[in-house]
């Protein structure tokens, strides 16, 4: 299932890159939709923030999964 989602995200990213290859400056289009013209700095910062948030969310899920798999140790009773 994870491979399917990675392929789907990769395909959407490829579509985005192909549609915007000849346009180094806005307007941005994606899947036939045209977005408002944005300054390149906003696009770059938005890409950075979305990547940062995706990594942070993946890390949170990994930590929770590891905490659920490892049994909590109880301290020895005196």
DSSP file (Angstrom, degrees, kcal/mol; ACC not computed):
  #  RESIDUE AA STRUCTURE BP1 BP2  ACC     N-H-->O    O-->H-N    N-H-->O    O-->H-N    TCO  KAPPA ALPHA  PHI   PSI    X-CA   Y-CA   Z-CA
    1    1 A X     >        0   0    0      0, 0.0     4,-2.0     0, 0.0     5,-0.2   0.000 360.0 360.0 360.0 -38.2    0.0    0.0    0.0
    2    2 A X  H  >  +     0   0    0      1,-0.2     4,-2.2     2,-0.2     5,-0.2   0.897 360.0  52.8 -63.0 -39.4    2.9    2.3    0.8
    3    3 A X  H  > S+     0   0    0      1,-0.2     4,-2.4     2,-0.2    -1,-0.2   0.885 106.3  53.7 -63.8 -38.6    4.4    1.7   -2.7
    4    4 A X  H  > S+     0   0    0      2,-0.2     4,-2.4     1,-0.2    -1,-0.2   0.930 109.9  46.7 -61.5 -45.5    1.0    2.7   -4.3
    5    5 A X  H  X S+     0   0    0     -4,-2.0     4,-2.5     1,-0.2     5,-0.2   0.883 111.5  51.4 -66.0 -38.1    0.9    6.0   -2.4
    6    6 A X  H  X S+     0   0    0     -4,-2.2     4,-2.3     2,-0.2    -1,-0.2   0.904 111.2  47.9 -65.2 -39.9    4.5    6.7   -3.3
    7    7 A X  H  X S+     0   0    0     -4,-2.4     4,-2.4     2,-0.2    -2,-0.2   0.902 111.8  50.2 -65.4 -40.6    3.8    6.0   -7.0
    8    8 A X  H  X S+     0   0    0     -4,-2.4     4,-2.3     2,-0.2    -2,-0.2   0.928 112.9  45.3 -64.4 -44.6    0.7    8.2   -6.9
    9    9 A X  H  X S+     0   0    0     -4,-2.5     4,-2.4     1,-0.2    -1,-0.2   0.903 112.9  51.7 -65.7 -40.2    2.6   11.1   -5.3
   10   10 A X  H  X S+     0   0    0     -4,-2.3     4,-2.3    -5,-0.2    -2,-0.2   0.886 109.4  50.0 -62.8 -39.3    5.4   10.7   -7.7
   11   11 A X  H  X S+     0   0    0     -4,-2.4     4,-2.3     2,-0.2    -2,-0.2   0.917 111.2  48.3 -66.2 -43.0    3.0   10.8  -10.7
   12   12 A X  H  X S+     0   0    0     -4,-2.3     4,-2.2     1,-0.2    -2,-0.2   0.894 111.9  49.9 -64.0 -38.8    1.4   14.0   -9.4
   13   13 A X  H  X S+     0   0    0     -4,-2.4     4,-2.5     2,-0.2    -1,-0.2   0.899 109.8  50.9 -65.4 -40.3    4.8   15.5   -8.9
   14   14 A X  H  X S+     0   0    0     -4,-2.3     4,-2.6     2,-0.2    -2,-0.2   0.905 109.5  50.4 -64.2 -40.9    5.8   14.6  -12.4
   15   15 A X  H  X S+     0   0    0     -4,-2.3     4,-2.4     2,-0.2    -2,-0.2   0.925 110.9  49.7 -61.4 -44.3    2.6   16.1  -13.9
   16   16 A X  H  X S+     0   0    0     -4,-2.2     4,-1.5     1,-0.2    -2,-0.2   0.923 112.5  46.7 -60.3 -45.5    3.3   19.3  -11.9
   17   17 A X  H  < S+     0   0    0     -4,-2.5     4,-0.5     1,-0.2    -2,-0.2   0.919 113.2  48.2 -65.4 -43.9    6.9   19.5  -13.2
   18   18 A X  H >< S+     0   0    0     -4,-2.6     3,-0.8     1,-0.2     4,-0.4   0.912 111.7  49.3 -64.4 -42.8    6.0   18.8  -16.8
   19   19 A X  H 3< S+     0   0    0     -4,-2.4    -1,-0.2     1,-0.2    -2,-0.2   0.794 120.1  36.5 -68.5 -27.2    3.2   21.4  -16.9
   20   20 A X  T >< S+     0   0    0     -4,-1.5     3,-0.8    -5,-0.2    -1,-0.2   0.258  85.6 102.6-109.8  11.7    5.4   24.1  -15.4
   21   21 A X  T <  S+     0   0    0     -3,-0.8    -1,-0.1    -4,-0.5    -2,-0.1   0.898  86.0  42.6 -63.9 -42.0    8.7   23.3  -17.0
   22   22 A X  T 3  S+     0   0    0     -4,-0.4     2,-0.6     1,-0.2    -1,-0.2   0.481 105.5  70.5 -84.5  -2.5    8.5   26.1  -19.6
   23   23 A X    <   +     0   0    0     -3,-0.8    -1,-0.2     1,-0.1     4,-0.1  -0.783  51.4 172.3-117.9  86.8    7.3   28.6  -17.1
   24   24 A X  S    S+     0   0    0     -2,-0.6     2,-0.3    -3,-0.1    -1,-0.1   0.726  74.3  44.4 -69.0 -17.5   10.0   29.5  -14.7
   25   25 A X  S    S-     0   0    0      1,-0.1    14,-0.1    -3,-0.1    12,-0.0  -0.876 100.3 -54.8-121.2 159.1    7.8   32.3  -13.3
   26   26 A X  S    S+     0   0    0     12,-0.5     2,-0.2    -2,-0.3    -1,-0.1  -0.084  77.5  97.2 -54.2 159.8    4.1   32.1  -12.4
   27   27 A X        -     0   0    0      8,-0.2     2,-0.4     9,-0.1    10,-0.1   0.273  64.0-153.8 -80.8 150.0    1.2   31.5  -13.3
   28   28 A X        -     0   0    0      8,-0.4     7,-3.1     7,-0.3     2,-0.4  -0.789  11.7-170.9 -97.6 136.6    1.3   28.0  -11.8
   29   29 A X  E     +A   34   0A   0     -2,-0.4     2,-0.3     5,-0.2     5,-0.2  -0.962   7.2 178.9-127.4 149.0   -0.9   25.3  -13.2
   30   30 A X  E >  S-A   33   0A   0      3,-2.3     3,-2.0    -2,-0.4   -14,-0.1  -0.929  71.3 -14.1-152.6 122.2   -1.6   21.8  -11.9
   31   31 A X  T 3  S-     0   0    0     -2,-0.3     3,-0.1     1,-0.3   -15,-0.0   0.832 129.3 -51.3  53.2  37.7   -3.9   19.2  -13.3
   32   32 A X  T 3  S+     0   0    0      1,-0.3     2,-0.4     0, 0.0    -1,-0.3   0.322 112.4 119.6  86.7  -8.2   -5.5   21.8  -15.6
   33   33 A X  E <   -A   30   0A   0     -3,-2.0    -3,-2.3     0, 0.0     2,-0.5  -0.737  54.2-145.5 -91.1 138.1   -6.2   24.3  -12.9
   34   34 A X  E     -A   29   0A   0     -2,-0.4    -5,-0.2    -5,-0.2     2,-0.2  -0.904  14.1-156.6-104.8 126.7   -4.6   27.7  -13.1
   35   35 A X        -     0   0    0     -7,-3.1    -7,-0.3    -2,-0.5    -8,-0.2  -0.556  32.0 -83.5 -97.0 164.1   -3.6   29.3   -9.8
   36   36 A X        -     0   0    0     -2,-0.2    -8,-0.4     1,-0.1     2,-0.2  -0.297  58.0 -90.0 -61.2 147.7   -3.2   33.0   -9.1
   37   37 A X        -     0   0    0    -10,-0.1     2,-0.4   -11,-0.1    -1,-0.1  -0.432  52.3-169.9 -61.1 129.6    0.2   34.4  -10.0
   38   38 A X        -     0   0    0     -2,-0.2   -12,-0.5    -3,-0.1     2,-0.0  -0.926  26.8-105.3-121.7 145.8    2.5   34.0   -7.0
   39   39 A X    >>  -     0   0    0     -2,-0.4     4,-1.7     1,-0.1     3,-0.6  -0.391  32.8-119.0 -63.1 148.4    5.9   35.4   -6.4
   40   40 A X  H 3> S+     0   0    0      1,-0.3     4,-2.7     2,-0.2     5,-0.2   0.834 112.8  60.7 -61.8 -31.6    8.7   32.8   -6.7
   41   41 A X  H 3> S+     0   0    0      1,-0.2     4,-2.5     2,-0.2    -1,-0.3   0.885 104.0  49.6 -63.8 -36.3    9.7   33.3   -3.1
   42   42 A X  H <> S+     0   0    0     -3,-0.6     4,-2.4     2,-0.2    -1,-0.2   0.898 111.5  48.9 -68.1 -39.5    6.2   32.3   -1.9
   43   43 A X  H  X S+     0   0    0     -4,-1.7     4,-2.2     2,-0.2    -2,-0.2   0.923 113.1  46.8 -65.4 -43.8    6.4   29.2   -4.1
   44   44 A X  H  X S+     0   0    0     -4,-2.7     4,-2.3     2,-0.2    -2,-0.2   0.930 114.9  45.5 -65.4 -45.6    9.8   28.2   -2.8
   45   45 A X  H  X S+     0   0    0     -4,-2.5     4,-2.8    -5,-0.2    -1,-0.2   0.884 111.8  52.6 -66.0 -37.5    8.9   28.8    0.8
   46   46 A X  H  X S+     0   0    0     -4,-2.4     4,-2.4    -5,-0.2    -1,-0.2   0.900 109.9  48.5 -63.6 -40.3    5.6   26.9    0.4
   47   47 A X  H  X S+     0   0    0     -4,-2.2     4,-2.2     2,-0.2    -2,-0.2   0.916 112.5  48.8 -64.9 -43.2    7.5   24.0   -1.1
   48   48 A X  H  X S+     0   0    0     -4,-2.3     4,-2.5     1,-0.2    -2,-0.2   0.939 113.0  46.8 -61.7 -47.2   10.0   24.1    1.8
   49   49 A X  H  X S+     0   0    0     -4,-2.8     4,-2.7     1,-0.2     5,-0.2   0.896 111.1  50.9 -65.0 -40.3    7.2   24.2    4.4
   50   50 A X  H  X S+     0   0    0     -4,-2.4     4,-2.2     1,-0.2    -1,-0.2   0.906 112.8  46.9 -65.3 -39.4    5.2   21.4    2.9
   51   51 A X  H  X S+     0   0    0     -4,-2.2     4,-2.2     2,-0.2    -2,-0.2   0.902 112.5  49.7 -66.3 -40.7    8.3   19.2    2.8
   52   52 A X  H  X S+     0   0    0     -4,-2.5     4,-2.3     2,-0.2    -2,-0.2   0.925 112.3  47.4 -62.8 -45.4    9.2   20.1    6.4
   53   53 A X  H  X S+     0   0    0     -4,-2.7     4,-2.7     2,-0.2     5,-0.2   0.890 110.1  52.7 -65.5 -39.2    5.6   19.3    7.6
   54   54 A X  H  X S+     0   0    0     -4,-2.2     4,-2.3    -5,-0.2    -1,-0.2   0.923 112.0  45.7 -62.5 -43.8    5.5   16.0    5.7
   55   55 A X  H  X S+     0   0    0     -4,-2.2     4,-2.1     2,-0.2    -2,-0.2   0.889 112.8  50.2 -65.2 -39.5    8.8   14.9    7.3
   56   56 A X  H  X S+     0   0    0     -4,-2.3     4,-2.2     2,-0.2    -2,-0.2   0.923 111.6  47.3 -65.7 -44.3    7.7   16.0   10.7
   57   57 A X  H  X S+     0   0    0     -4,-2.7     4,-2.3     1,-0.2    -2,-0.2   0.908 111.5  51.2 -64.6 -41.7    4.3   14.1   10.4
   58   58 A X  H  X S+     0   0    0     -4,-2.3     4,-2.0    -5,-0.2    -1,-0.2   0.898 110.2  50.2 -62.2 -39.4    6.1   11.0    9.2
   59   59 A X  H  X S+     0   0    0     -4,-2.1     4,-2.5     2,-0.2    -2,-0.2   0.904 108.5  51.8 -65.2 -41.6    8.5   11.2   12.2
   60   60 A X  H  X S+     0   0    0     -4,-2.2     4,-2.3     1,-0.2    -2,-0.2   0.923 111.0  47.5 -61.6 -44.0    5.6   11.6   14.6
   61   61 A X  H  X S+     0   0    0     -4,-2.3     4,-2.2     1,-0.2    -1,-0.2   0.880 111.6  50.7 -65.7 -36.7    3.9    8.5   13.2
   62   62 A X  H  X S+     0   0    0     -4,-2.0     4,-2.3     2,-0.2    -2,-0.2   0.912 110.6  48.7 -67.0 -42.0    7.1    6.5   13.3
   63   63 A X  H  X S+     0   0    0     -4,-2.5     4,-2.2     2,-0.2    -2,-0.2   0.915 111.8  49.1 -64.8 -42.6    7.8    7.4   17.0
   64   64 A X  H  X S+     0   0    0     -4,-2.3     4,-1.9     2,-0.2    -1,-0.2   0.909 110.9  50.3 -63.1 -40.8    4.2    6.5   18.0
   65   65 A X  H  X S+     0   0    0     -4,-2.2     4,-1.8     1,-0.2    -2,-0.2   0.913 111.1  48.6 -64.2 -42.1    4.5    3.1   16.2
   66   66 A X  H  X S+     0   0    0     -4,-2.3     4,-1.8     1,-0.2    -1,-0.2   0.867 110.1  51.9 -65.9 -36.2    7.8    2.4   18.0
   67   67 A X  H  < S+     0   0    0     -4,-2.2    -1,-0.2     1,-0.2    -2,-0.2   0.857 110.7  47.9 -68.6 -34.4    6.3    3.3   21.3
   68   68 A X  H  < S+     0   0    0     -4,-1.9    -1,-0.2     1,-0.2    -2,-0.2   0.826 111.7  50.1 -75.3 -30.7    3.4    1.0   20.8
   69   69 A X  H  < S+     0   0    0     -4,-1.8     2,-0.5    -5,-0.2    -2,-0.2   0.854 100.5  68.9 -77.3 -34.5    5.6   -1.9   19.7
   70   70 A X  S  < S-     0   0    0     -4,-1.8     2,-0.1    -5,-0.1    -1,-0.0  -0.745  86.1-128.8 -89.7 124.8    8.0   -1.8   22.6
   71   71 A X        -     0   0    0     -2,-0.5     2,-0.3     1,-0.1    -2,-0.1  -0.455  26.9-112.0 -70.2 141.1    6.4   -2.8   25.9
   72   72 A X        -     0   0    0     -2,-0.1     2,-0.4    -4,-0.1    -1,-0.1  -0.559  29.8-127.9 -75.1 134.4    7.0   -0.3   28.7
   73   73 A X        -     0   0    0     -2,-0.3     2,-0.4    -3,-0.0    -1,-0.1  -0.652  15.5-140.2 -85.1 135.5    9.2   -1.6   31.4
   74   74 A X        -     0   0    0     -2,-0.4     3,-0.1     1,-0.1     2,-0.0  -0.773  24.6-111.4 -93.4 138.3    8.0   -1.4   35.0
   75   75 A X        -     0   0    0     -2,-0.4    -1,-0.1     1,-0.1     2,-0.0  -0.375  41.3 -97.2 -66.4 146.8   10.5   -0.4   37.6
   76   76 A X        -     0   0    0      1,-0.1     2,-0.3     2,-0.1    -1,-0.1  -0.353  37.8-118.6 -65.4 143.5   11.4   -3.2   40.1
   77   77 A X              0   0    0      1,-0.1    -1,-0.1    -3,-0.1    -3,-0.0  -0.612 360.0 360.0 -82.8 141.1    9.5   -3.1   43.3
   78   78 A X              0   0    0     -2,-0.3    -1,-0.1     0, 0.0    -2,-0.1   0.495 360.0 360.0 -73.8 360.0   11.6   -2.7   46.5
